[in-house]
Each structure stands twice: as C-alpha cells, then as structure tokens.
Amino acid sequence: NYFSAPRFYCVETICAPCGVVIAWRKFAKSEGVAKILQLLEDVYPDPASRPSYIAIDKGCALLKHIVRQGHWEPI
C-alpha cells in the first residue's frame, strides 16, 4: 500500500467554498504548521491572490507561526 503510515501522514486539501478541490498535497510524517504554510504559499504565491479567509483546524498554531516568523507581511 503506497499510502501507508511509514510513507505519508495525511493528505491536506485546499477547497473553494463551493467544495471544489483547488489543490492537495501528501504530507510525510507530520502535519506541521510550516508544511501547511508552504502549501498555502505554493498555491497562492502572490499575496493579492490569497483568500481573505482561511479555515483550518490548526489555525491558531498557524497564525502564531506566521506572526513569530514574520511571514505574510500586510499588503
């Protein structure tokens, strides 16, 4: 089985409000906030293209990481 715990931890998806999958990525070993941020930056490289609202179960941890690391300066 290619999608097994030793190889991949989870599949993270980015969906539009209507439910259409915009992007997805397999995460190896963990679902860390740095990996989530990298996925968002890869999908939305231009700050103007980023959605104004992002719902994620690790939202507080992700926001703390963004603020502490200086990512995503205000436009």
N, C-alpha and C positions, 0 to 999 in steps of 0.2 A: 504494500500500500504506500504510494508515494506521499500522500498527505497523512503522515503519522507524526506523533509527538516528537520523536527524535529529530525530525526534519523541519517541521513547521509548527508554530504555536497556534496561530489563528489567521483568519482572512479578515482584513479590515476593508470596509467598503465606504465609499462616499456616494450618497444618494441625493438626488434632487427632491424637493418637497413632494413631487408627484410620484415618487418611488422609483424613478429610473436610475439605474446604477451609472454614475459618472466615471468612477474609477474604483479599482480594487488592488490590493497587494497582499501577498502572503508574508507574514512576519515570522522569522525564525526565532525560536527560543523564548521570546517575550513580547509583550505589547507595551513597550516603554513609551513615555511621552516624547522622547527625542525621535523615535521612529514615526510616531503619529505626526509630529510637526514636519518631518522630512517628507512624508506622503503629501501633506497639505501644501507644502512649498513646491513640490514637484507638479502637483495638479494645478495649482494656482501660482505660477511664478511671478506674475505681475500683480502687485498689491491691489490695483484697481479692479482686477478680475475676481478677487476673493469675495465670498458671500459676506453679507453684513451680520449673519447669524450662523453659528456652527453649534450643533447639538452633539455632544459626545459624553459617554459615561465617565470619562476621566477629565472632564472639562476643567475642574478646579486645579488639578495637578498640571494639566497642560498650560493653563493660564499662568500659574506660578512659574513654570519653566520658562515660558516666553518672557515674562517680566524680568526674572533673575538673569537670564542670558542675553537680554537686550534684543531679542528677535522682534520683528514686526513693529518697527517704529511707526508712530502715527503718520498717516499720509498728509 
